[in-house]
Amino acid sequence: MLNGDVALVTGGTGDIGRGVCRALTKAGATVVAVDLNATRAEGVARVIECDVTDAIACQSAVREAVTDFGEVGTLVNLAQQWTRQPLVDSTDDDWNLAYASGPLATCRMMQLCYPHMKARGGGAIVNCGSTAGTTGGAGGVAYAAAKEAIRGLTKGAAVEWAPDNISVNVICPLATHDPDRWNAHGNVAEGVPMGRLGDPETDVGALVVFLAGPGRFVTGRTLFVDGGSGTFR
């Protein structure tokens, strides 16, 4: 389905990132994972250690991917750092971290990959939002605001880059390989109508593959991969 495509995934060695990378690889893409942690990866062509808050590091990562594998046709922005804090206690550092690693890093990677997608006649960008932003959530307001900024960025880019045959969408996943980690604050699956958390590969990754391949006519949309929960707890 994606044979010959080069896919770059930020946060590619994280919980959801690993599943997305596996799904893209199985669909035929050459996958380059970009992450702070360069030690954990399965089935990817390359893992590049990179702090997405560092503009020079991002430039180097994209340059390395393009030099070694060719023009990037798919970009998946999953990287995000944040600190859990009640709003009244949140600091400038909390907000700066959420925005630098979220919308600013997402925008930077999009700008860096855009000329390569344009040169190859099109591409697909999938950014990561959260229902923490769309419905609200205590203890992570800076994170929620950053995720909503990513949605605004996505909508604008979708309009600007549609003439270049580049689709830009947002996914809001509720998925994990490690339910026990999520359940530290209660049984998350109890709030999901489908009765379970999503699988990073077969649920989230499958949607990313669709958007990167046969679904490229879909653009500017927010797609919830949450089993119908509509909330983030």
N, C-alpha and C positions, 0 to 999 in steps of 0.2 A: 504493500500500500504506500509506503514512504521510501521505497527503494531509491537510493541515490541522494536522499535528503540528508543534510547535516543539521542536527538539532543541538542547541545549546541550552542547558538547564541550570539555572542558578539555584542554589540550595539543593543540588542534585544528589548529595549524599545524606540528606536528612530523611526523616520518617516518610513523608509523602514523596519526596524527590526520588528516592530509590525505586519506588513503585512506578513513577512516571517514566524514569529512565528505562526500566525493564520493558514497559509497554511500548515505548518508542523504538527500542532496539528490536523487539519481536516483530514490529511492523515494518522493519527494514531500514530504519534510519541509522546513520552513524551518529552516536550520541556523545557529546562532550559535557561532562558534569563540572560545574564551577561551584566551589564551596570553600568555606573556611577550613573544613576538615577534608583533607585530601587522601585519607587512609581507607575510607569505607566506600566501596563501589562494586557493583556486580554488572557484568555485561555491557560496560560502556567502553568506548574507544579510548577515552582519555579522561583523567580527572585533573583539573587545574586548581591549585590552591589559590584562592583569591578572596580578599575582603571587598565586598561590593560597595562599601562606603568609600573606597579608595579609587579615585578616578584613573590614576595611572595603572593600577592593578587591573582594572576592568579593561582598559585599552589593550594591555598586554595579553589578557586572557582571550579576547576576541581575535586579536592578531594571530595568536598561536593556533587557535581553532581553525581560522581561515587558511593560514599558511599550510597547515598539516592536512586538512581534510577538504577544503573548498568553501565556497560561499555558504553562509548560514541561511537555511531556508525556514527553520523553525526556532523560535526563542520562547522558552518557558521561564517566567520569573517567579520563583518560589521563595527566594531568600528573604528573610525578615528577622530582625532582632527586636526584642522589646523587654521591658521589665514590668512585672505585675505590681501596680501601685494603685491605691485609692486615688481618685482625682484630687482630693484636697491635699494629698501628700506628694503628688507628682511634681517633678522638677524639670528645669530646662534640659538637663542631661537625659531624662527619660524621653522627653519629646524629641530631642535632637537625634537620639538613637533610633527611635521608631521611624522618623522621617528620613534620616540618612540611609538606613538600610532598606526601607520600603519604597515609597514613591520616588525619591531622588535616585536611588540605585536602579529602580525599574526603568525610569526615564532614561538614565544614562545608557543602560544596556540596549534599550530600544533605539536610541540615537546611533549607537555604535554599529548595530546590526542592520539598520535601515538601508544604507547604501549597498550592502551585499545582497539584501533581498531584492532591492530595486534592480540591481544589475542582472540578477538571474530571472527576472520577470515576475516576481511575486514572492510571498511568504506568509507565514502565520505566526502571530504572537499571542501567547496565552499568559495573562497575568493572574496573580493570586489575590483575591479579596477575602472577605470573611463576613459571616452573618453577625459577628461582633459589631461590625459597622452598620449593617443594614437594619438590625433590630436592637442593637445596644447590648452592653454587657458590663457588669461591675468589675472593677479591679484592673481594667485594661483600656481606659478611655484613649490614651495616646495611641495605642495599637489600633483601636477601632477607627480613630480619626485618620491614621495613616492609610489604613485599608480603604477607606472611603475616598481618600485622595487618589489612590491607584485607580479606582473606578472612574473618577473624573478624567484622569489622564488617558485612560483607555478609550473613553467615548470620544475625546477630542482627536486622538491619534487615528481612531477608526475612520473618522470623517476625512481627515487630512490625507491619509495614506491609502484610502480605497482606490483612487485613480491609479495607484501603483500596484494594484492587485495584492495588497497586503491586508490581511484580516487581523483585527485586534479584539480580543475578548477577555472577559474576567471569569474565573471559576471561584466559587466559594465552597471549599470542601469540608466535610466532616468525616475524616478518615484517619486511620492510624494502623500501624503494625503492632502497637503496644497499648491495648485497651487499659491495662492496669495503670499506666502512667496517667491517662486521662481521668480514670476513675478515682484519683486521689481526692477529688472534690465531689464525689458522689457518682452514681451509676449513670453515665452520660447516655447510654443506649436507651434508658427508660424514657427519655424525652424524644426518641426517634420513632415515628409511626411505623417504620419498617422493622423496628426492633433490634437494630444493630448499627454499629459504626461502619463506615465505608471501608473498602479495601483500597489502599493506595495504587495498586496496579490495575486490578480488574474493574474498579469503579472510576477512580479519578484518572488513571492513566488511559483507560479506554476512551474517555471523553476528550482528553488532550489529543490522542491519535486521530479521533474524528475531526476535531477542529483543525488539526494540522494537515489533514488529507481531504477526504470527501466533503468535509464541512466548511471549506474555506469561503463559501459564499455567505456564511454566518459571520457578522461582524458588529462590533459595538454593543455586544450583549453581555449580561451577567447570568451565568448558569450556576445553579445551586446543586451541588452534589452532596446532599445531606439526608437522604432518605425521607424527605418531607418534614424535617424537624423545624426548620424556620427559626431556630434559636441556637445560640452558642452559650454553653454553660461551662 
